[in-house]
């Protein structure tokens, strides 16, 4: 070949010429195809009600058992925290699937029992019934100003310390975002979300802030040489001992679980310039996120699949992911677009305005 000879342009592959809608259909077909094969191969997958109930009550029972083992001084605190955070993450997935009527679709009483169970054991959330409303809305308006669910966890905010606190503390998020949501989201009612926080969210944060406050006072006083003589020292120490135990078996595991999924979810969803399902999410499956994914059941790697096919249990999403990811990448879904975090989750790199 001559030095200056121009190579002929390669003919684009057929899939590269597909319209966005056709690419979306292709991705959905790949997901459904893999699911059908899995259901044929593993018949247990067709018993969704049984699996949903088993995972729910099994995870709740394991959280109780783990707490008992810690209180009996059989296992260390770190193991109790890690184990219960993982079990709580399973309960979160059950809540999400039940929101989509994937378990006991025709049995409201059983769905309510699942909801009460997952809420009691994951106290730092609003009620599942309220979440059903905002999550259903999320699928309709994902990436827009009235996406209550994602904006409550910082999606679309400028990167920085305020966004970090919005992702890891619901009360900080309320201070930062409630006023904007009242203006932007017609379905958001401040009184409604406050009402739907009773009783478990209120109880959780009451215990949580008392745990943080008493330990801050205790260790701060020790660090300074105990210059402050606190009133009722025996009562305060008994309260601190109770809160420390509750923190290990309940509060810290749920804070880790909630923070993990909200950091991942807030950053894997695009915001502000989303034009369709193709631009709603990216896939976050980098090994750097493994510590977070451990406590949110690999959410960043699989939630994009859910946006294409919503009526699929979380365990099937996990099973289809390795098969479907190559197709998602081929048809233009972004993977590990960490730069989006620096542009307030805008899909278009040229966009940088903040919600």
Legacy VTK file of the C-alpha trace (Angstrom):
# vtk DataFile Version 3.0
C-alpha trace
ASCII
DATASET POLYDATA
POINTS 355 float
0.000 0.000 0.000
1.347 3.419 -0.931
2.331 5.725 1.912
-0.305 8.377 1.165
-3.041 6.019 0.060
-6.333 6.722 1.857
-8.018 3.717 3.396
-11.684 3.281 2.441
-14.170 4.136 5.195
-15.450 1.126 7.031
-19.101 0.439 6.527
-20.925 0.926 9.857
-22.326 -2.192 11.419
-26.054 -2.638 11.247
-26.610 -1.998 14.965
-24.697 1.289 14.714
-27.319 2.686 12.325
-30.321 1.864 14.508
-32.514 4.646 15.846
-32.613 5.118 19.619
-36.041 3.522 19.926
-34.854 0.442 18.031
-31.821 0.165 20.288
-34.075 0.284 23.331
-36.200 -2.524 21.906
-33.079 -4.585 21.251
-31.925 -4.189 24.854
-35.361 -5.191 26.156
-35.337 -8.284 23.956
-31.925 -9.333 25.231
-33.129 -8.952 28.822
-36.334 -10.923 28.193
-34.498 -13.611 26.240
-32.081 -14.265 29.083
-34.867 -14.239 31.661
-36.894 -16.822 29.726
-33.886 -19.122 29.496
-33.176 -18.767 33.214
-36.772 -19.522 34.153
-36.700 -22.643 32.002
-33.423 -23.770 33.520
-34.287 -22.979 37.155
-37.956 -23.720 37.832
-37.728 -22.221 41.333
-37.626 -18.777 39.694
-41.264 -19.189 38.697
-42.333 -19.262 42.354
-41.961 -15.548 43.004
-44.341 -15.315 45.959
-42.479 -18.077 47.759
-39.094 -16.502 47.041
-40.261 -13.037 48.053
-41.697 -14.208 51.366
-38.689 -16.425 52.114
-36.203 -13.628 51.485
-38.269 -11.136 53.509
-38.842 -13.170 56.632
-35.514 -14.967 56.346
-33.593 -11.673 56.219
-35.585 -10.237 59.129
-34.958 -13.401 61.168
-31.243 -13.263 60.380
-31.069 -9.639 61.529
-32.627 -10.692 64.837
-30.281 -13.679 65.130
-27.240 -11.530 64.354
-28.313 -9.026 67.012
-28.697 -11.850 69.527
-25.242 -13.217 68.742
-23.707 -9.784 69.208
-25.531 -9.092 72.469
-24.445 -12.538 73.728
-20.847 -11.558 72.866
-20.509 -14.394 70.341
-19.621 -12.199 67.340
-17.768 -8.857 67.192
-19.425 -5.536 66.430
-17.947 -5.222 62.931
-19.393 -8.579 61.870
-22.832 -7.717 63.243
-22.775 -4.390 61.378
-21.699 -5.911 58.054
-24.133 -8.841 58.274
-27.171 -6.764 59.183
-26.379 -4.156 56.533
-26.401 -6.930 53.915
-29.637 -8.458 55.225
-31.225 -4.987 55.265
-30.172 -4.491 51.646
-32.126 -7.625 50.724
-35.179 -6.173 52.457
-34.783 -2.987 50.431
-34.885 -5.018 47.217
-38.018 -6.787 48.419
-39.679 -3.436 49.106
-38.766 -2.225 45.633
-40.113 -5.357 43.937
-43.312 -5.251 45.994
-43.803 -1.647 44.901
-43.908 -3.075 41.362
-46.389 -5.792 42.409
-43.937 -8.627 41.798
-45.006 -10.511 44.935
-48.576 -11.292 45.997
-50.067 -9.053 43.335
-53.635 -10.051 44.208
-53.175 -10.226 47.974
-53.113 -6.744 49.516
-52.908 -8.077 53.075
-49.767 -10.045 52.267
-48.192 -7.085 50.485
-48.930 -4.930 53.532
-47.242 -7.527 55.745
-44.155 -7.425 53.526
-44.197 -3.630 53.619
-44.482 -3.470 57.407
-41.662 -5.996 57.795
-39.225 -4.229 55.499
-40.058 -0.846 57.024
-39.591 -1.939 60.640
-36.221 -3.516 59.895
-35.108 -0.545 57.744
-36.315 2.300 59.901
-34.465 5.149 58.193
-36.874 5.379 55.237
-40.284 6.874 54.596
-43.168 4.418 54.497
-43.226 1.896 51.627
-46.707 3.088 50.660
-45.369 6.601 50.069
-42.354 5.171 48.278
-44.719 3.335 45.944
-46.098 6.664 44.815
-42.775 8.441 44.330
-41.082 5.413 42.743
-43.883 4.928 40.228
-43.543 8.636 39.444
-39.778 8.188 39.119
-40.232 5.788 36.206
-42.498 8.291 34.457
-40.357 11.397 34.920
-36.856 10.054 35.565
-34.278 12.775 35.083
-36.732 15.678 35.299
-37.487 18.296 37.945
-40.528 16.470 39.306
-38.621 13.222 39.996
-39.200 13.435 43.747
-37.440 10.198 44.638
-34.096 10.974 43.035
-33.999 14.646 43.907
-34.540 13.761 47.571
-31.198 11.923 47.481
-29.224 14.653 45.735
-29.610 13.838 42.044
-28.918 16.979 40.013
-27.182 18.863 42.828
-23.734 20.335 42.356
-20.935 18.059 43.569
-19.647 19.022 46.983
-20.115 18.693 50.719
-23.800 19.707 50.660
-24.612 17.019 48.130
-22.674 14.440 50.139
-24.717 15.200 53.253
-27.937 15.171 51.204
-27.060 11.638 50.082
-26.279 10.299 53.560
-28.748 12.142 55.794
-32.423 12.521 54.990
-32.930 15.508 57.267
-30.141 17.482 55.610
-31.681 16.614 52.247
-35.039 17.901 53.495
-33.490 21.235 54.497
-31.754 21.579 51.123
-34.418 20.239 48.756
-37.948 20.528 50.177
-38.441 24.125 49.105
-37.267 23.379 45.548
-39.478 20.303 45.307
-42.570 22.193 46.437
-41.959 24.520 43.503
-40.923 21.936 40.893
-42.953 18.797 41.674
-46.769 19.159 41.827
-47.112 15.755 43.553
-44.724 16.666 46.360
-46.494 17.715 49.550
-44.349 18.571 52.541
-47.025 17.594 55.046
-47.539 14.267 53.310
-43.909 13.176 53.480
-43.713 14.261 57.132
-46.811 12.205 57.897
-45.410 9.206 56.029
-42.262 9.339 58.181
-44.175 8.182 61.278
-43.414 6.153 63.256
-40.247 4.359 62.159
-38.295 7.125 60.431
-38.909 9.494 63.332
-37.966 6.812 65.860
-34.825 5.918 63.917
-33.521 9.484 63.707
-34.377 10.146 67.351
-32.215 7.189 68.366
-29.537 8.012 65.784
-28.975 11.632 66.792
-29.021 10.736 70.491
-26.424 8.034 69.799
-24.207 10.495 67.928
-24.729 13.275 70.451
-24.090 11.274 73.633
-20.966 9.668 72.212
-19.673 13.007 70.964
-20.106 14.467 74.453
-18.627 11.387 76.134
-15.490 11.075 74.013
-15.037 14.826 73.677
-15.091 15.134 77.443
-12.551 12.315 77.813
-10.297 13.875 75.204
-10.304 17.155 77.117
-9.488 15.439 80.425
-13.072 15.262 81.723
-13.468 18.947 82.678
-17.279 18.707 82.428
-19.223 16.971 85.193
-22.387 15.783 83.515
-25.648 15.506 85.503
-27.062 12.056 86.179
-23.889 10.259 84.990
-25.212 6.748 85.669
-28.431 7.395 83.746
-26.564 8.934 80.803
-24.096 6.044 80.702
-26.924 3.494 80.756
-28.624 5.355 77.907
-25.346 5.500 75.960
-24.758 1.759 76.475
-28.265 0.978 75.161
-27.841 3.288 72.159
-24.419 1.811 71.349
-25.903 -1.678 71.227
-28.844 -0.505 69.133
-26.397 1.271 66.822
-24.372 -1.888 66.164
-27.320 -4.159 65.415
-29.736 -1.698 63.804
-28.793 1.943 63.272
-25.297 1.729 61.784
-26.159 -1.189 59.440
-29.134 0.744 58.095
-27.157 3.976 57.800
-24.474 2.140 55.796
-27.075 0.442 53.614
-29.033 3.624 52.987
-25.952 5.744 52.321
-24.516 3.154 49.934
-27.608 2.878 47.765
-28.285 6.615 47.786
-24.741 7.510 46.739
-24.888 4.971 43.913
-28.443 5.774 42.817
-27.993 9.538 42.998
-25.006 9.340 40.677
-26.077 6.634 38.223
-29.236 8.504 37.210
-28.881 11.371 34.769
-30.727 14.618 35.352
-31.853 17.760 33.590
-31.361 16.971 29.914
-32.768 13.437 29.746
-34.746 12.775 26.553
-35.795 9.170 27.015
-35.182 5.819 28.675
-31.860 5.542 26.854
-30.509 8.533 28.780
-32.061 7.897 32.196
-29.291 5.765 33.684
-25.769 4.552 33.216
-24.227 1.294 34.424
-21.861 1.653 37.375
-19.963 -1.620 37.697
-16.419 -0.444 38.366
-14.503 -2.423 40.995
-14.017 0.884 42.806
-17.674 0.701 43.848
-17.461 -2.804 45.329
-17.651 -1.570 48.973
-20.861 0.325 48.194
-22.318 -2.479 46.081
-21.785 -4.945 48.912
-24.395 -3.051 50.917
-26.846 -2.164 48.126
-26.955 -5.500 46.319
-24.955 -4.448 43.262
-27.485 -1.708 42.515
-25.353 0.386 40.166
-24.650 -2.596 37.934
-28.262 -3.747 37.600
-30.657 -0.840 38.085
-30.308 0.276 34.476
-31.727 -3.115 33.454
-34.745 -2.373 35.635
-35.425 0.859 33.748
-35.787 -1.154 30.539
-37.775 -4.043 32.057
-39.510 -3.061 35.284
-41.419 -6.258 36.094
-38.381 -8.379 36.910
-37.373 -9.450 40.461
-34.053 -8.198 41.756
-32.417 -11.648 41.826
-33.204 -12.172 38.134
-31.691 -8.780 37.308
-28.509 -9.969 38.983
-28.557 -13.184 36.964
-29.160 -11.525 33.579
-26.651 -8.689 34.091
-23.472 -10.468 32.848
-25.334 -11.560 29.718
-27.068 -8.231 29.056
-24.265 -5.770 29.795
-22.439 -6.354 26.473
-25.668 -5.662 24.602
-26.329 -2.504 26.623
-22.831 -1.255 25.848
-23.230 -2.143 22.167
-26.457 -0.175 21.907
-25.083 2.940 23.538
-25.717 2.751 27.276
-22.860 4.438 29.124
-20.700 2.575 31.608
-18.893 4.170 34.559
-19.386 7.752 33.402
-17.868 9.189 36.575
-17.463 12.610 34.961
-21.239 13.041 35.141
-20.812 13.578 38.884
-18.865 16.748 38.142
-21.571 18.129 35.855
-24.502 17.624 38.268
-25.537 14.397 36.504
-26.169 16.038 33.140
-26.172 13.535 30.279
-24.672 15.972 27.816
-21.073 16.929 28.738
-21.783 20.432 27.450
-24.451 20.897 30.129
-23.344 22.091 33.553
-26.264 23.995 35.078
-27.372 22.883 38.512
-30.857 22.045 39.801
LINES 1 356
355 0 1 2 3 4 5 6 7 8 9 10 11 12 13 14 15 16 17 18 19 20 21 22 23 24 25 26 27 28 29 30 31 32 33 34 35 36 37 38 39 40 41 42 43 44 45 46 47 48 49 50 51 52 53 54 55 56 57 58 59 60 61 62 63 64 65 66 67 68 69 70 71 72 73 74 75 76 77 78 79 80 81 82 83 84 85 86 87 88 89 90 91 92 93 94 95 96 97 98 99 100 101 102 103 104 105 106 107 108 109 110 111 112 113 114 115 116 117 118 119 120 121 122 123 124 125 126 127 128 129 130 131 132 133 134 135 136 137 138 139 140 141 142 143 144 145 146 147 148 149 150 151 152 153 154 155 156 157 158 159 160 161 162 163 164 165 166 167 168 169 170 171 172 173 174 175 176 177 178 179 180 181 182 183 184 185 186 187 188 189 190 191 192 193 194 195 196 197 198 199 200 201 202 203 204 205 206 207 208 209 210 211 212 213 214 215 216 217 218 219 220 221 222 223 224 225 226 227 228 229 230 231 232 233 234 235 236 237 238 239 240 241 242 243 244 245 246 247 248 249 250 251 252 253 254 255 256 257 258 259 260 261 262 263 264 265 266 267 268 269 270 271 272 273 274 275 276 277 278 279 280 281 282 283 284 285 286 287 288 289 290 291 292 293 294 295 296 297 298 299 300 301 302 303 304 305 306 307 308 309 310 311 312 313 314 315 316 317 318 319 320 321 322 323 324 325 326 327 328 329 330 331 332 333 334 335 336 337 338 339 340 341 342 343 344 345 346 347 348 349 350 351 352 353 354
